[in-house]
Amino acid sequence: MHSSLALPVAGLLGLGTPEIVLIFFVVLLLFGGSKLPGLARGLGQSIREFKKASAEDEEAEKKAGK
């Protein structure tokens, strides 16, 4: 059986939970614990901006198609 965490993570580039945990620890070693919240915040903002730009682009295409 898979844990509930493994299901969404498994689809992410074919990585499972052990691989994600390993990547997290490598990032922790490279950047240190004090930098991780800032990195996560920046990543979250980047994803939000990308989704916003994608939605605006789709709206523009729909308006142009009418």
DRENDO-1510 file (C-alpha; in Angstrom, 1 decimal, always signed):
<recs>
REC; n; res; u; v; w
REC; 1; MET; +0.0; +0.0; +0.0 .
REC; 2; HIS; +1.1; +3.6; -0.6 .
REC; 3; SER; +0.8; +6.3; +1.9 .
REC; 4; SER; -1.3; +9.3; +1.1 .
REC; 5; LEU; +1.8; +11.4; +0.6 .
REC; 6; ALA; +3.2; +9.0; -2.0 .
REC; 7; LEU; +0.3; +9.2; -4.3 .
REC; 8; PRO; +0.6; +12.9; -5.4 .
REC; 9; VAL; +4.3; +12.9; -5.2 .
REC; 10; ALA; +4.7; +9.8; -7.3 .
REC; 11; GLY; +3.3; +11.6; -10.4 .
REC; 12; LEU; +5.8; +14.4; -10.0 .
REC; 13; LEU; +8.5; +13.5; -12.6 .
REC; 14; GLY; +8.2; +9.9; -11.6 .
REC; 15; LEU; +9.7; +10.5; -8.1 .
REC; 16; GLY; +8.5; +8.6; -5.1 .
REC; 17; THR; +8.6; +9.6; -1.5 .
REC; 18; PRO; +12.1; +8.4; -0.7 .
REC; 19; GLU; +13.5; +10.4; -3.6 .
REC; 20; ILE; +11.7; +13.5; -2.5 .
REC; 21; VAL; +13.0; +13.1; +1.0 .
REC; 22; LEU; +16.6; +12.7; -0.3 .
REC; 23; ILE; +16.3; +15.8; -2.4 .
REC; 24; PHE; +14.9; +17.7; +0.6 .
REC; 25; PHE; +17.9; +16.7; +2.7 .
REC; 26; VAL; +20.4; +17.6; +0.0 .
REC; 27; VAL; +18.8; +21.1; -0.3 .
REC; 28; LEU; +18.9; +21.4; +3.5 .
REC; 29; LEU; +22.6; +20.6; +3.5 .
REC; 30; LEU; +23.3; +23.0; +0.6 .
REC; 31; PHE; +21.3; +26.0; +1.8 .
REC; 32; GLY; +20.9; +25.5; +5.6 .
REC; 33; GLY; +17.8; +25.5; +7.6 .
REC; 34; SER; +17.6; +29.3; +7.9 .
REC; 35; LYS; +17.3; +29.8; +4.1 .
REC; 36; LEU; +14.6; +27.1; +3.4 .
REC; 37; PRO; +11.6; +29.3; +4.4 .
REC; 38; GLY; +12.8; +32.0; +2.0 .
REC; 39; LEU; +13.4; +29.6; -0.8 .
REC; 40; ALA; +10.0; +28.0; -0.3 .
REC; 41; ARG; +8.3; +31.4; -0.2 .
REC; 42; GLY; +10.0; +32.4; -3.5 .
REC; 43; LEU; +9.1; +29.1; -5.1 .
REC; 44; GLY; +5.4; +29.6; -4.1 .
REC; 45; GLN; +5.4; +33.2; -5.4 .
REC; 46; SER; +6.9; +32.0; -8.7 .
REC; 47; ILE; +4.2; +29.3; -9.1 .
REC; 48; ARG; +1.4; +31.7; -8.3 .
REC; 49; GLU; +2.7; +34.2; -10.9 .
REC; 50; PHE; +3.0; +31.5; -13.5 .
REC; 51; LYS; -0.6; +30.3; -12.9 .
REC; 52; LYS; -1.8; +33.9; -13.0 .
REC; 53; ALA; +0.0; +34.6; -16.3 .
REC; 54; SER; -1.4; +31.3; -17.8 .
REC; 55; ALA; -4.9; +32.2; -16.8 .
REC; 56; GLU; -4.6; +35.7; -18.3 .
REC; 57; ASP; -3.2; +34.2; -21.5 .
REC; 58; GLU; -6.1; +31.8; -21.8 .
REC; 59; GLU; -8.6; +34.6; -21.2 .
REC; 60; ALA; -7.0; +36.7; -23.9 .
REC; 61; GLU; -7.2; +33.7; -26.3 .
REC; 62; LYS; -10.9; +33.2; -25.5 .
REC; 63; LYS; -11.6; +36.9; -26.1 .
REC; 64; ALA; -9.7; +36.9; -29.4 .
REC; 65; GLY; -11.5; +33.7; -30.6 .
REC; 66; LYS; -15.0; +35.3; -30.2 .
</recs>
